[in-house]
Amino acid sequence: MKKLSTGIDIFETLREQDCYYVDKTLLIKEIIEESGQVKLFTRPRRFGKSLNMTMLKSFFEIDGNPALFDGLNITKDTELCNAYMGQYPVIWLTLKGVDALNFKSALYAFASVIGNAVNNFYFLENSPALTEEEKGKYRQLLTLYTGINTVDSPENLLNMSLYDLTSLLCKHFGKPVVLLIDEYDVPLDKAHIHGYYDEMVNLIRNMFHNVLKSNPYLAFAVLTGCLRISKESIFTGLNNLKVYSISDSNCDTYFGFTEAETEAMLTYYGATKKKPVVKEWYDGYRFGDTDMYCPWDLLQYCDALMHNPESSPRNYWINSSGNDLVREFVQISTESTTKDLEDLIAGKSVKKFINEALTYRDLDSSIDNLWSVLYTTGYLTGFIDEDGQYNLRIPNKEVQEIYEKDIIAWFNQKVKDDTESGTRFYEASLSGNPGEMEAVLTELLQRSVSIRDTFTRKALRENFYHGFVLGLLSRYQDIESNSESGNGYSDIIIKNYKQKTAAILELKYADSDSIEVMEKACQEGLNQIEKQKYDAGLLRTGLIKTILKYGISFNKKLSCVRQGNND
């Protein structure tokens, strides 16, 4: 049985190790036959962009290994293979590692990436096809590899580096160059986050303009990324660019796994009974006219099933990198977008206009722009309606949990900032006023995004409300959470030694919003306090004379507070 290529995004390595491979080689034919000298593919992370780019490198590069493609779909087109396989010098770059806190550090990281590519063509330094002046130009480019600190104007050298390298390679081989740039927008994303966006835009714009526009040494170029950055920002004046975004039907099946490819993989590994749960967790993305699964998730989950056939699905895509976009979304959301969030979490769709050609500078200017980014990066999916709007929804259960967890964090912070409500709740808890406690909770919940019953596990719902109440009390000392008390662990204990008073809060999630069910859940909490003797430790200290006990239940945006017998 073939190995699973978890963590392998190099085509050559995957094939040499005889890993399971979902054949995407007909992408080569599309790239050759489609118009446009420069092609940009935008897809969410972990959808096979890097693997496809290294596959292109292995196919086109001179002195490559044709055996890597034995038995694959592209070899059925012998005429195309004879004309294009192994016929080009190839420059391959990945910019995913250009991540720095300031522009100077980012410049060094960029230089390292370009320098490594330059160093791969060490033979140019002694090439008989180059003049001494051209060999000197190559040696100058090598300083990007040996040490950019020796260069007087590193930005100027970087600006022309890819153009100069294509010219030297074309002269050496007598053939134009194929340029492959993977994750082209990562440096822009990091620059946006860390505050040097304008400098990075200027650097990449100049590099791309020099190497991609009217370059006689370039056969064609392919770029990948998550976002399609607008032409005005990066691809200024580039009229030979063709973009394949997630809404385009062209090449829509080459990134991600189709339904048939997913079924074939599950069958191969004897996991067909897991298809319903795989579909629930990892399906739901729509690229062009095709429904797609996330390949990263499928590979990871199949690997888990090989070790334990009863493994439950996990959040693999979520944990593969940060989720700053969703976090930014929930932080700038206002009451006007609360309903949209609630509908999404409830499994409904929302209608929005989408702009797929943004700049990072645009992201903070409007909540509408962030809807567009969430769509293009895979946090939402959908299709365009006849009125030009997109019907957007959360693609699957995995991404669903991102929203729920980040909304919990966002709302807890909102509660922490509401000192007036926190004071009211604290004082009511220590004065035996359950009606006021309930009023405060309900007022806050009415302004929040509710966590829906049918789309969230009960444990996660209770965690949400637990964090919500703790946030409300965060400005006070002597608040204990999940502390060992008596024969168990109490939810929340409030202690005020000056008043010699404590309050024990036991939180429950009610299965219905009826008053009878919510009161019953409160009573379950009170019974738990008594049964587990949560008050025992407080009584032993002798510092607390009065102990107030509360059972608190929640259902969506409703709360119910009932007080038990005091000690």
C-alpha positions as CSV (number, residue, x, y, z in Angstrom):
1,M,0.0,0.0,0.0
2,K,1.3,3.4,-0.9
3,K,2.4,5.8,1.8
4,L,0.4,8.9,2.5
5,S,2.3,12.1,1.6
6,T,1.4,14.0,4.8
7,G,3.7,17.0,5.0
8,I,5.3,16.4,1.5
9,D,4.7,19.2,-1.0
10,I,7.6,18.4,-3.4
11,F,6.4,16.4,-6.4
12,E,9.8,14.8,-7.0
13,T,10.0,13.5,-3.4
14,L,6.4,12.3,-3.4
15,R,7.0,10.2,-6.5
16,E,10.4,8.9,-5.5
17,Q,8.9,7.7,-2.2
18,D,6.0,6.1,-4.1
19,C,3.4,8.0,-2.1
20,Y,-0.3,8.1,-3.0
21,Y,-0.8,10.7,-5.6
22,V,-4.0,12.2,-6.9
23,D,-3.1,12.9,-10.5
24,K,-3.3,16.6,-11.3
25,T,-0.8,16.5,-14.2
26,L,-3.3,17.6,-16.8
27,L,-2.9,21.0,-15.3
28,I,0.3,21.1,-17.5
29,K,-1.8,20.8,-20.6
30,E,-4.1,23.6,-19.5
31,I,-1.1,25.9,-18.8
32,I,0.4,25.3,-22.2
33,E,-2.8,25.7,-24.2
34,E,-4.5,28.5,-22.2
35,S,-3.8,32.0,-23.3
36,G,-1.8,34.4,-21.2
37,Q,2.0,34.5,-20.7
38,V,1.6,35.0,-16.9
39,K,-1.0,32.9,-15.0
40,L,-2.0,33.4,-11.4
41,F,-3.9,30.7,-9.5
42,T,-5.5,31.8,-6.2
43,R,-6.7,29.2,-3.8
44,P,-6.9,28.8,0.0
45,R,-4.0,27.4,1.9
46,R,-3.4,23.7,2.0
47,F,-5.1,23.0,-1.4
48,G,-2.1,21.7,-3.2
49,K,-0.6,24.8,-4.7
50,S,2.9,24.0,-3.8
51,L,2.7,20.4,-4.9
52,N,1.4,21.5,-8.3
53,M,4.1,24.1,-8.7
54,T,6.9,21.6,-8.0
55,M,5.1,19.2,-10.4
56,L,5.4,21.9,-13.1
57,K,9.1,22.4,-12.3
58,S,9.7,18.6,-12.6
59,F,8.0,18.5,-16.0
60,F,9.5,21.5,-17.7
61,E,13.0,21.7,-16.4
62,I,16.0,20.6,-18.5
63,D,17.8,17.6,-17.1
64,G,14.7,16.6,-15.2
65,N,13.6,13.0,-14.5
66,P,10.9,11.9,-17.0
67,A,10.3,8.7,-15.0
68,L,8.6,10.7,-12.3
69,F,5.6,11.0,-14.7
70,D,5.4,7.3,-15.6
71,G,1.7,6.2,-15.6
72,L,0.3,9.7,-15.1
73,N,-2.3,11.3,-17.2
74,I,-0.1,13.8,-19.0
75,T,2.0,11.0,-20.6
76,K,-1.0,9.9,-22.7
77,D,-0.4,13.1,-24.7
78,T,2.9,12.0,-26.3
79,E,3.0,14.9,-28.7
80,L,2.8,17.4,-25.9
81,C,5.3,15.6,-23.8
82,N,7.8,15.4,-26.7
83,A,7.4,19.1,-27.3
84,Y,7.6,20.4,-23.8
85,M,8.9,17.9,-21.2
86,G,12.4,18.7,-20.1
87,Q,12.7,21.6,-22.6
88,Y,13.1,24.7,-20.4
89,P,15.4,26.2,-17.8
90,V,13.1,26.7,-14.8
91,I,13.3,29.2,-11.9
92,W,11.2,28.0,-8.9
93,L,10.7,30.2,-5.9
94,T,8.5,30.0,-2.8
95,L,7.9,33.2,-0.8
96,K,6.1,31.5,2.1
97,G,9.1,32.1,4.3
98,V,9.4,35.8,3.8
99,D,8.0,36.7,7.2
100,A,9.6,39.5,9.3
101,L,8.7,42.1,11.9
102,N,10.3,45.0,9.9
103,F,11.1,45.8,6.3
104,K,14.9,45.4,6.7
105,S,14.5,41.8,8.0
106,A,12.0,41.1,5.3
107,L,14.5,42.4,2.7
108,Y,17.1,40.0,4.0
109,A,14.6,37.1,3.9
110,F,13.6,38.0,0.3
111,A,17.3,38.2,-0.7
112,S,17.9,34.7,0.8
113,V,15.0,33.2,-1.3
114,I,16.3,34.8,-4.5
115,G,19.9,34.0,-3.6
116,N,19.1,30.3,-3.1
117,A,17.6,30.2,-6.6
118,V,20.6,32.0,-8.1
119,N,23.0,29.6,-6.4
120,N,21.2,26.6,-8.1
121,F,22.6,27.8,-11.4
122,Y,26.3,27.9,-10.2
123,F,27.4,26.8,-13.7
124,L,26.6,30.2,-15.1
125,E,29.8,31.6,-13.5
126,N,31.9,29.6,-16.0
127,S,29.4,29.4,-18.8
128,P,31.1,29.5,-22.3
129,A,27.9,31.1,-23.6
130,L,28.3,34.2,-21.4
131,T,30.6,37.2,-21.7
132,E,32.8,38.2,-18.9
133,E,30.5,41.1,-18.2
134,E,27.6,38.7,-17.9
135,K,29.5,36.4,-15.7
136,G,30.2,39.4,-13.5
137,K,26.5,40.1,-13.4
138,Y,25.9,36.5,-12.2
139,R,28.6,36.9,-9.5
140,Q,26.8,40.1,-8.3
141,L,23.6,38.2,-8.1
142,L,25.4,35.6,-6.0
143,T,25.8,38.2,-3.3
144,L,22.2,37.7,-2.5
145,Y,23.2,34.2,-1.5
146,T,26.6,34.8,0.1
147,G,25.6,37.9,2.1
148,I,23.3,40.9,1.2
149,N,25.1,43.0,3.9
150,T,27.9,43.5,1.4
151,V,25.6,45.1,-1.2
152,D,25.3,48.9,-1.3
153,S,21.8,48.9,-2.7
154,P,20.1,45.6,-2.0
155,E,16.7,46.8,-3.2
156,N,18.1,47.8,-6.6
157,L,19.8,44.4,-6.9
158,L,16.6,42.6,-6.0
159,N,14.5,44.7,-8.4
160,M,16.4,43.4,-11.4
161,S,17.4,40.0,-10.0
162,L,14.8,37.8,-11.6
163,Y,15.0,39.6,-14.9
164,D,18.8,39.3,-15.0
165,L,18.7,35.6,-14.0
166,T,16.2,34.9,-16.9
167,S,18.5,36.7,-19.3
168,L,21.6,34.7,-18.2
169,L,19.8,31.4,-18.3
170,C,18.2,32.1,-21.7
171,K,21.6,32.9,-23.2
172,H,23.3,29.8,-21.6
173,F,20.6,27.3,-22.7
174,G,19.5,29.1,-25.9
175,K,15.9,28.7,-24.6
176,P,13.5,31.1,-22.8
177,V,12.8,30.5,-19.1
178,V,9.8,29.2,-17.1
179,L,9.3,31.2,-13.9
180,L,7.3,29.6,-11.0
181,I,6.6,31.8,-7.9
182,D,4.7,30.0,-5.2
183,E,2.8,31.9,-2.4
184,Y,3.6,35.3,-4.0
185,D,1.3,37.2,-1.6
186,V,2.7,35.9,1.8
187,P,5.3,38.8,2.0
188,L,2.4,41.3,1.5
189,D,0.3,39.7,4.1
190,K,3.1,39.8,6.7
191,A,4.0,43.4,5.7
192,H,0.3,44.4,6.2
193,I,0.3,42.8,9.7
194,H,3.6,44.3,10.8
195,G,3.3,47.8,9.3
196,Y,5.7,48.0,6.3
197,Y,3.2,47.3,3.6
198,D,4.1,50.2,1.3
199,E,7.8,49.3,1.2
200,M,7.0,45.6,0.4
201,V,4.5,46.6,-2.3
202,N,7.1,48.8,-4.0
203,L,9.7,46.0,-3.9
204,I,7.4,43.3,-5.4
205,R,5.8,45.7,-7.9
206,N,9.3,46.6,-9.3
207,M,10.5,43.0,-9.4
208,F,7.3,41.7,-11.1
209,H,7.3,44.6,-13.6
210,N,10.9,43.9,-14.6
211,V,10.6,40.1,-15.0
212,L,7.0,39.7,-16.1
213,K,6.3,42.6,-18.5
214,S,7.8,42.4,-22.1
215,N,10.6,40.1,-21.0
216,P,12.0,38.4,-24.2
217,Y,13.8,35.8,-22.1
218,L,10.6,34.5,-20.4
219,A,8.6,31.6,-21.9
220,F,5.8,31.9,-19.4
221,A,5.3,32.4,-15.6
222,V,2.9,30.8,-13.1
223,L,2.2,32.3,-9.7
224,T,0.1,31.0,-6.8
225,G,-1.3,32.7,-3.7
226,C,-4.4,33.0,-1.5
227,L,-5.4,36.5,-2.6
228,R,-5.6,38.2,-6.0
229,I,-3.9,41.5,-5.3
230,S,-5.3,44.2,-7.6
231,K,-3.4,45.1,-10.7
232,E,-3.1,48.7,-9.5
233,S,-1.1,47.4,-6.5
234,I,1.3,44.8,-7.8
235,F,0.7,43.9,-11.4
236,T,0.9,47.5,-12.7
237,G,0.8,47.7,-16.5
238,L,0.9,43.9,-16.9
239,N,-1.5,43.1,-19.7
240,N,-0.4,39.5,-20.2
241,L,-1.8,38.3,-16.9
242,K,-4.6,35.7,-16.6
243,V,-6.1,35.0,-13.2
244,Y,-7.8,31.8,-12.2
245,S,-9.6,32.5,-9.0
246,I,-11.9,30.2,-7.0
247,S,-14.9,31.5,-8.8
248,D,-13.6,30.6,-12.3
249,S,-14.6,27.3,-13.9
250,N,-11.3,27.0,-15.9
251,C,-8.9,24.7,-14.1
252,D,-11.3,24.4,-11.2
253,T,-10.5,20.7,-10.5
254,Y,-6.7,21.0,-10.2
255,F,-6.5,22.3,-6.6
256,G,-8.2,20.2,-4.0
257,F,-9.9,16.8,-4.4
258,T,-13.1,16.2,-6.3
259,E,-15.8,13.9,-5.0
260,A,-14.6,11.0,-7.3
261,E,-10.9,11.5,-6.2
262,T,-12.0,11.5,-2.5
263,E,-14.0,8.3,-3.0
264,A,-11.1,6.6,-4.7
265,M,-8.7,7.5,-1.9
266,L,-11.0,6.3,0.8
267,T,-11.6,3.1,-1.1
268,Y,-7.9,2.5,-1.6
269,Y,-7.3,2.8,2.2
270,G,-10.3,0.8,3.2
271,A,-12.1,3.7,4.7
272,T,-15.3,4.0,2.7
273,K,-17.5,3.8,5.8
274,K,-15.9,7.1,6.8
275,K,-17.2,9.0,3.8
276,P,-20.2,10.6,5.6
277,V,-18.0,12.1,8.3
278,V,-15.3,13.1,5.8
279,K,-17.9,14.9,3.8
280,E,-19.3,16.7,6.9
281,W,-15.9,17.8,8.1
282,Y,-13.8,18.4,5.0
283,D,-16.1,18.9,1.9
284,G,-18.1,22.0,1.1
285,Y,-15.7,24.2,-0.9
286,R,-16.9,25.4,-4.3
287,F,-14.3,26.3,-7.0
288,G,-15.9,27.3,-10.2
289,D,-18.5,24.7,-11.0
290,T,-17.0,21.9,-8.9
291,D,-17.4,20.9,-5.2
292,M,-14.0,20.2,-3.7
293,Y,-12.5,18.6,-0.5
294,C,-9.5,20.0,1.3
295,P,-6.6,17.6,0.4
296,W,-4.6,18.4,3.5
297,D,-7.4,17.3,5.7
298,L,-8.0,14.1,3.8
299,L,-4.4,13.1,3.8
300,Q,-4.1,13.7,7.6
301,Y,-7.3,11.9,8.4
302,C,-6.6,8.9,6.3
303,D,-3.2,8.7,7.9
304,A,-4.9,8.7,11.3
305,L,-7.3,6.0,10.2
306,M,-4.3,3.8,9.1
307,H,-3.1,3.9,12.7
308,N,-6.6,3.7,14.3
309,P,-9.6,2.8,12.1
310,E,-11.9,4.4,14.7
311,S,-10.2,7.8,14.7
312,S,-12.5,10.8,14.9
313,P,-12.0,13.7,12.5
314,R,-9.9,16.6,13.7
315,N,-9.2,20.2,12.8
316,Y,-6.2,19.8,10.6
317,W,-6.6,22.8,8.3
318,I,-7.3,25.1,11.2
319,N,-4.1,24.2,13.0
320,S,-1.9,24.5,9.9
321,S,-1.5,28.2,10.3
322,G,-3.0,31.3,12.0
323,N,-6.5,32.4,11.7
324,D,-5.9,36.1,11.8
325,L,-8.5,36.9,9.2
326,V,-11.4,35.5,11.2
327,R,-10.1,37.1,14.3
328,E,-9.9,40.5,12.5
329,F,-13.4,39.9,11.2
330,V,-15.0,39.3,14.6
331,Q,-13.1,42.2,16.2
332,I,-14.4,44.8,13.8
333,S,-17.9,43.3,13.6
334,T,-20.7,45.5,15.0
335,E,-24.3,44.8,15.9
336,S,-25.2,45.2,12.2
337,T,-23.1,42.2,11.3
338,T,-24.1,40.1,14.4
339,K,-27.1,38.7,12.5
340,D,-24.9,37.6,9.6
341,L,-22.6,35.8,12.0
342,E,-25.5,34.1,13.7
343,D,-26.9,33.0,10.4
344,L,-23.6,31.5,9.3
345,I,-23.1,29.7,12.5
346,A,-26.6,28.3,12.2
347,G,-25.8,26.8,8.8
348,K,-27.5,29.5,6.8
349,S,-26.1,31.6,4.0
350,V,-25.7,35.3,3.7
351,K,-25.7,37.4,0.5
352,K,-22.8,39.8,-0.1
353,F,-21.0,41.5,-3.0
354,I,-17.5,40.1,-3.4
355,N,-14.4,41.9,-4.8
356,E,-11.7,39.4,-5.7
357,A,-9.1,42.1,-6.6
358,L,-8.2,43.9,-3.4
359,T,-5.2,45.4,-1.8
360,Y,-4.2,44.6,1.7
361,R,-4.6,48.3,2.4
362,D,-8.3,47.9,1.5
363,L,-9.0,45.3,4.1
364,D,-9.6,47.5,7.1
365,S,-11.6,50.2,5.2
366,S,-14.8,48.3,5.1
367,I,-16.4,45.2,6.6
368,D,-17.5,44.4,3.0
369,N,-13.9,43.9,2.0
370,L,-13.3,41.4,4.8
371,W,-16.3,39.3,3.5
372,S,-14.4,39.1,0.2
373,V,-11.2,38.0,1.9
374,L,-13.0,35.3,3.9
375,Y,-14.4,34.0,0.7
376,T,-11.2,33.9,-1.3
377,T,-9.2,32.3,1.6
378,G,-11.6,29.5,2.2
379,Y,-13.3,30.6,5.4
380,L,-16.5,31.0,3.5
381,T,-17.7,29.5,0.2
382,G,-20.6,30.0,-2.1
383,F,-21.8,30.8,-5.6
384,I,-22.8,34.0,-7.4
385,D,-26.5,34.8,-7.9
386,E,-28.2,36.3,-10.9
387,D,-28.1,39.7,-9.1
388,G,-24.3,39.6,-8.9
389,Q,-24.2,38.8,-5.2
390,Y,-22.6,35.7,-3.6
391,N,-24.5,33.3,-1.4
392,L,-21.9,32.7,1.2
393,R,-21.8,30.0,3.9
394,I,-19.3,28.2,6.1
395,P,-18.0,25.3,4.1
396,N,-17.9,22.5,6.7
397,K,-17.7,21.5,10.3
398,E,-14.0,22.1,10.6
399,V,-14.2,25.7,9.6
400,Q,-17.4,26.0,11.7
401,E,-15.3,25.5,14.8
402,I,-13.0,28.4,13.9
403,Y,-15.9,30.8,13.9
404,E,-17.3,29.4,17.2
405,K,-13.9,29.5,19.0
406,D,-12.9,33.0,17.8
407,I,-16.3,34.4,18.5
408,I,-16.0,33.1,22.0
409,A,-12.7,34.8,22.4
410,W,-14.0,38.0,20.8
411,F,-17.2,38.1,23.0
412,N,-15.3,37.4,26.2
413,Q,-13.1,40.4,25.5
414,K,-16.1,42.5,24.9
415,V,-17.5,41.4,28.2
416,K,-14.2,42.1,30.0
417,D,-14.4,45.7,28.7
418,D,-17.9,46.2,30.1
419,T,-16.9,47.2,33.7
420,E,-20.4,48.6,34.6
421,S,-22.1,45.3,33.9
422,G,-19.3,43.4,35.7
423,T,-19.8,45.6,38.8
424,R,-23.5,45.0,38.8
425,F,-23.1,41.2,38.5
426,Y,-20.4,41.0,41.2
427,E,-22.4,43.0,43.7
428,A,-25.6,41.2,43.0
429,S,-23.8,37.8,43.5
430,L,-22.6,38.8,46.9
431,S,-25.8,40.5,48.0
432,G,-28.2,37.6,47.2
433,N,-29.9,39.2,44.2
434,P,-30.4,36.5,41.6
435,G,-32.9,38.7,39.7
436,E,-30.3,41.4,39.1
437,M,-27.7,38.7,38.1
438,E,-30.1,37.3,35.5
439,A,-30.9,40.8,34.2
440,V,-27.2,41.6,33.6
441,L,-26.5,38.3,31.9
442,T,-29.6,38.5,29.6
443,E,-28.8,42.1,28.6
444,L,-25.3,41.1,27.6
445,L,-26.4,38.0,25.8
446,Q,-28.9,40.0,23.7
447,R,-26.0,42.0,22.3
448,S,-23.9,38.9,21.6
449,V,-23.6,36.3,18.9
450,S,-25.3,33.1,20.1
451,I,-23.7,29.7,19.8
452,R,-26.4,27.5,18.2
453,D,-27.6,24.3,19.7
454,T,-27.5,22.1,16.6
455,F,-24.1,23.2,15.4
456,T,-22.1,23.0,18.6
457,R,-21.3,20.3,21.1
458,K,-22.9,20.8,24.5
459,A,-19.4,20.9,26.2
460,L,-18.3,23.8,23.9
461,R,-21.6,25.7,24.6
462,E,-21.0,25.4,28.3
463,N,-17.4,26.5,27.9
464,F,-18.7,29.6,26.0
465,Y,-20.9,30.7,28.9
466,H,-18.3,29.8,31.5
467,G,-15.8,32.1,29.7
468,F,-18.5,34.7,29.4
469,V,-19.1,34.9,33.1
470,L,-15.4,34.8,33.9
471,G,-14.9,37.7,31.6
472,L,-17.6,39.6,33.3
473,L,-15.7,39.1,36.7
474,S,-12.2,39.5,35.3
475,R,-11.5,42.8,37.0
476,Y,-12.0,41.3,40.4
477,Q,-9.5,39.3,42.5
478,D,-10.3,36.2,44.4
479,I,-12.3,34.6,41.6
480,E,-11.7,30.9,41.2
481,S,-12.5,28.9,38.1
482,N,-12.7,25.1,38.0
483,S,-11.0,24.9,41.4
484,E,-11.0,21.8,43.6
485,S,-13.8,22.2,46.1
486,G,-15.1,19.5,48.4
487,N,-15.4,16.3,46.3
488,G,-15.1,17.9,42.8
489,Y,-14.4,21.0,40.9
490,S,-16.7,24.0,41.1
491,D,-17.4,26.2,38.1
492,I,-16.8,29.6,39.6
493,I,-16.3,30.9,43.2
494,I,-16.4,34.6,44.1
495,K,-14.8,35.4,47.5
496,N,-14.9,38.8,49.3
497,Y,-12.9,38.5,52.5
498,K,-13.8,42.0,53.6
499,Q,-17.5,41.1,53.5
500,K,-16.7,37.6,54.7
501,T,-19.0,36.4,51.9
502,A,-18.6,34.0,49.0
503,A,-20.7,33.0,46.1
504,I,-20.6,29.6,44.3
505,L,-21.9,29.6,40.7
506,E,-22.6,26.4,38.9
507,L,-23.4,26.8,35.2
508,K,-25.5,24.6,33.0
509,Y,-26.7,24.7,29.4
510,A,-30.4,24.0,29.1
511,D,-31.8,21.9,26.3
512,S,-34.7,24.2,25.7
513,D,-35.6,27.9,26.3
514,S,-38.8,27.0,28.2
515,I,-38.7,28.4,31.7
516,E,-39.4,24.9,33.2
517,V,-36.4,23.4,31.5
518,M,-34.1,26.3,32.3
519,E,-35.2,26.2,36.0
520,K,-34.6,22.5,36.1
521,A,-31.1,23.0,34.8
522,C,-30.5,25.6,37.5
523,Q,-31.7,23.1,40.1
524,E,-29.3,20.5,38.7
525,G,-26.5,23.0,39.3
526,L,-27.7,23.7,42.9
527,N,-27.9,19.9,43.5
528,Q,-24.4,19.5,42.3
529,I,-23.1,22.1,44.7
530,E,-24.7,20.3,47.6
531,K,-23.7,16.8,46.5
532,Q,-20.1,17.6,45.8
533,K,-19.9,19.8,48.9
534,Y,-18.3,22.7,47.0
535,D,-18.7,24.9,50.2
536,A,-16.6,22.6,52.4
537,G,-13.3,24.3,51.8
538,L,-14.7,27.8,52.3
539,L,-16.2,26.9,55.6
540,R,-13.0,25.3,56.9
541,T,-11.0,28.6,56.4
542,G,-13.1,30.4,59.0
543,L,-12.6,33.6,56.9
544,I,-16.0,33.2,55.1
545,K,-19.2,33.5,57.2
546,T,-21.8,33.6,54.4
547,I,-21.9,31.4,51.3
548,L,-24.4,32.1,48.6
549,K,-25.2,29.3,46.0
550,Y,-26.5,29.9,42.5
551,G,-27.5,27.6,39.7
552,I,-27.3,29.4,36.4
553,S,-28.6,28.1,33.1
554,F,-28.3,29.3,29.6
555,N,-30.0,28.7,26.3
556,K,-28.8,30.8,23.3
557,K,-29.4,34.4,24.4
558,L,-31.4,33.6,27.5
559,S,-30.3,33.1,31.1
560,C,-31.9,31.9,34.3
561,V,-30.5,32.4,37.8
562,R,-31.9,30.6,40.9
563,Q,-30.5,30.8,44.4
564,G,-30.2,27.8,46.8
565,N,-30.0,27.6,50.5
566,N,-27.3,29.8,52.1
567,D,-24.7,28.6,54.6
